[in-house]
Amino acid sequence: MYGHSQSSEHFPGRVSTLEGLVSSAYAISRNEVYDFLARTSTIHVSDLDLIDYWARASEVTMPVSSELAKMPVLNVSRLSITLKLPLAFFQSVEGLSGNYPTSSEIGPATQPARLWQDLGSILSRFEALKKLDLWLDHNEPQFWVVVNERSTLDPLLIQLSSHPNLDVTVMLPMLHPKFEQSERHYTEDSISGNIRVSRVLRSKKHAVIGAQGCIEIVACNDFPLFSETYQARGMGLSALVGREREQWEQGRDVEDQYRKLTRGRYSNWYP
C-alpha cells in the first residue's frame, strides 16, 4: 500500500547491511577526497612534529587523530612548510653541526633541532612531490642575520638538490647588508639548478616576556629600515631594497637617517 512504511525491527539483517554499505561508501568517498587533495592541492604545514607524525602514520597501520595524517603521503605533489621558531632552535641546529658553542640555553631546543636534521629523510617519503616551499623565520626581535643560514639549510638542500624534478623555493627574511657574511648566509638567489632563495620582509612587531613576566610588544626594524615608507615615496619594494643596500655598502649611516625620521623610535636588536 502506498504511504505504508515497515518498521526496521522487522528486517534487522537488511538494515544492518544497509548501514554497513552506507558506512563503506562514506569511507571510500572520504579516502578519494584525501587522495584528490593530495594530488591537486598545495598542502600547508607549520609544525615539524606533525610532518614527522604524518610521514610515519602513512607507513604503518595505526589509528590517527589528525585528518591531515589520513592524506596519502605518497601522492602529495605540492607541499608548503612554514616554520617560525625560537632563535634557540637555530642556535641548536648550528651547535649540532659543530659551528656554535653548546650551552644550557639551547638544550631544550635540541630535540626539534634533531628532527630538523631528519627532515630530508622524512621528505624522501613524499615520492610524488614536485613543488616544495620552505619558509623560515625566528620569533624574536633580533635581526634575522644572526641566524647561520648555511648551517641550518645546507645539509637539507644538498639532499633536495639530488632530486632535479623537485622545484624548491626557500623563503627567508632579508639580510642586513651591514652584518651579512657569505660564509654564514646565502648571498645569491640561486643555490642549485632546482633550488632558489626568495627574500621577504620580516614582521616589525614581536611579543617578548618582560621583566615582570608579562607579554610585551616591541618594535624592531630589520632591513630595509624604510620599508614602511617606500610606498609613500612612490617606490617599489625592490627599488627601496636596492637603494638602501647601496647606501649601506657606501658606508652611509642609514640607521641615523631612520632615527631622525622617527624621532628616535628605533631599536637595533643586533646582539
C-alpha positions in Angstrom: 0.0 0.0 0.0 1.3 3.4 -0.9 2.4 5.5 2.0 2.9 2.5 4.2 6.3 2.1 5.9 7.5 -1.0 7.6 9.4 -0.9 10.9 13.2 -1.7 10.7 12.8 -4.0 13.6 11.1 -6.5 11.2 14.2 -6.6 8.9 17.2 -6.3 11.2 19.6 -8.0 8.8 18.6 -5.8 5.9 19.0 -2.6 7.9 22.4 -3.7 9.3 23.6 -4.4 5.7 22.4 -1.1 4.5 24.1 0.8 7.3 27.3 -1.1 6.5 27.1 -0.2 2.8 26.5 3.5 3.7 29.4 3.4 6.1 31.7 1.8 3.5 30.6 4.2 0.8 31.3 7.1 3.1 34.8 5.8 3.9 35.6 5.2 0.2 34.4 8.7 -0.7 36.4 10.3 2.1 39.6 8.4 1.0 39.0 9.5 -2.6 38.7 13.1 -1.4 42.0 12.8 0.6 43.7 11.3 -2.5 42.3 14.1 -4.8 43.5 16.8 -2.4 47.0 15.2 -2.1 47.4 15.1 -5.9 46.0 18.5 -6.8 46.3 20.9 -3.8 49.2 22.6 -2.0 49.3 21.1 1.5 50.4 23.7 4.1 52.1 22.5 7.3 53.5 24.6 10.1 54.8 22.1 12.6 57.9 19.8 12.4 56.4 17.2 14.7 53.3 17.0 12.5 55.3 16.4 9.3 57.2 13.5 11.0 53.9 12.1 12.5 52.2 12.3 9.1 55.0 10.6 7.3 55.3 7.8 9.9 51.5 7.3 10.1 51.4 6.7 6.3 53.8 3.8 6.5 52.1 1.7 9.2 48.5 0.7 10.1 47.7 2.9 13.1 44.8 5.0 14.3 45.4 8.7 13.7 43.7 11.6 15.3 44.7 14.2 12.6 42.7 14.4 9.4 45.9 15.5 7.7 47.6 12.3 8.6 44.9 10.4 6.7 46.1 12.0 3.5 48.4 9.7 1.5 51.9 11.0 1.7 52.9 9.1 -1.5 50.6 11.2 -3.6 51.3 14.7 -2.3 52.6 16.8 -5.2 52.9 20.2 -3.6 54.0 20.9 0.0 54.4 24.2 1.8 56.2 24.2 5.1 56.1 27.4 7.3 58.2 27.5 10.4 58.6 30.4 12.8 60.7 29.1 15.6 62.6 30.3 18.7 66.1 31.7 18.0 67.4 28.9 20.3 66.3 26.3 17.7 68.6 27.8 15.0 71.4 28.0 17.5 70.9 24.4 18.5 70.9 23.3 14.8 74.2 25.3 14.4 75.5 23.6 17.6 74.7 20.2 16.3 76.6 21.0 13.2 79.6 21.9 15.2 79.6 25.6 14.4 78.1 27.0 17.6 79.3 26.6 21.2 76.8 24.4 23.1 75.2 25.9 26.2 72.4 25.1 28.6 70.3 27.8 26.9 69.9 25.8 23.8 69.4 22.5 25.5 65.5 22.4 25.3 65.7 23.1 21.5 67.9 20.1 20.8 65.1 17.6 20.1 63.3 19.8 17.5 66.8 20.6 16.0 67.5 16.9 15.6 64.1 16.4 14.0 65.0 19.2 11.6 68.2 17.3 10.7 66.0 14.4 9.7 63.7 16.5 7.5 65.5 15.4 4.3 64.8 11.7 5.0 61.2 12.5 6.1 60.6 14.3 2.8 62.0 11.4 0.8 58.8 9.5 1.6 56.8 12.1 -0.4 57.6 10.3 -3.6 55.3 12.3 -5.9 56.5 15.7 -4.6 57.1 18.2 -7.4 57.0 21.5 -5.6 58.3 22.4 -2.1 58.1 25.8 -0.5 60.0 26.3 2.8 59.5 29.5 4.8 61.8 30.1 7.8 62.0 32.8 10.5 62.7 33.1 14.2 60.1 34.7 16.5 62.4 37.1 18.5 63.4 40.8 17.9 67.0 40.1 16.9 67.8 40.6 13.3 67.4 37.6 11.1 71.1 37.9 10.1 72.1 36.4 13.5 71.0 33.0 12.1 73.6 30.9 10.3 71.6 30.0 7.2 74.2 27.7 5.8 74.5 25.6 8.9 70.7 25.4 9.1 69.9 24.6 5.5 73.0 23.2 3.7 72.5 19.6 4.8 68.8 19.6 3.8 69.4 21.4 0.5 72.2 19.1 -0.5 69.7 16.2 -0.2 67.0 18.0 -2.1 69.4 19.0 -4.9 69.7 15.3 -5.8 66.0 15.4 -7.0 66.2 17.6 -10.2 62.4 17.2 -10.8 61.7 18.8 -7.4 61.2 22.6 -7.6 62.3 24.1 -4.2 61.8 27.7 -3.1 63.3 28.7 0.3 61.8 31.9 1.6 64.0 33.7 4.1 63.9 37.2 5.7 66.1 39.8 4.0 69.7 40.1 5.1 71.0 43.2 6.7 73.9 44.4 4.5 75.9 45.7 7.5 76.1 42.2 9.1 75.7 39.6 6.3 78.6 37.2 5.8 78.9 34.9 2.8 80.2 32.1 4.9 77.1 32.2 7.0 74.4 33.4 4.6 73.1 32.8 1.1 74.0 36.0 -0.8 72.9 34.6 -4.1 69.3 33.9 -5.2 70.1 30.5 -6.8 71.6 27.7 -4.7 71.5 25.0 -7.3 69.6 24.2 -10.5 66.3 23.3 -8.7 66.7 25.4 -5.5 66.3 29.2 -5.2 66.1 31.6 -2.3 63.4 34.3 -2.1 63.8 37.1 0.4 60.8 38.6 2.3 60.1 41.3 4.8 60.1 40.4 8.5 57.4 41.4 10.9 58.3 44.6 12.8 56.4 43.7 15.9 57.4 40.9 18.3 56.0 39.5 21.5 58.5 39.2 24.3 58.3 38.3 28.0 59.0 41.5 30.0 60.8 41.9 33.4 57.5 41.4 35.2 56.7 38.2 33.4 54.1 39.9 31.2 54.0 39.7 27.4 55.1 43.0 25.8 55.1 44.0 22.2 58.3 45.5 21.0 59.1 47.1 17.6 62.3 46.2 15.7 63.0 47.3 12.2 65.1 44.8 10.3 66.4 45.5 6.8 65.2 47.5 5.0 64.6 50.2 7.6 62.4 52.4 5.4 60.1 49.5 4.4 57.1 51.3 5.9 57.6 54.5 3.9 58.6 53.2 0.4 55.0 53.4 -1.0 54.6 57.0 0.2 57.8 57.8 -1.7 56.4 56.2 -4.8 59.0 53.4 -4.8 58.6 49.7 -5.3 60.0 47.4 -2.6 62.8 46.1 -4.8 63.9 49.6 -5.7 63.9 50.6 -2.0 65.9 47.4 -1.1 68.5 48.2 -3.8 68.8 51.8 -2.8 69.2 51.1 0.9 71.6 48.3 0.3 73.7 50.6 -1.9 73.8 53.2 0.9 75.0 50.6 3.5 77.7 49.4 1.1 78.8 53.0 0.6 79.3 53.3 4.4 76.4 55.7 5.0 74.7 55.7 8.4 71.2 54.6 7.3 70.3 54.0 11.0 71.0 57.6 11.8 68.7 58.7 8.9 65.9 56.5 10.1 66.4 57.6 13.7 66.0 61.2 12.7 62.9 60.4 10.7 61.2 58.5 13.5 62.5 60.9 16.2 64.5 58.1 17.9 61.8 55.4 17.8 64.3 52.8 16.6 65.8 49.7 18.3 68.9 48.0 16.9 68.4 44.4 18.0 71.6 43.1 16.6 73.4 41.4 19.6 
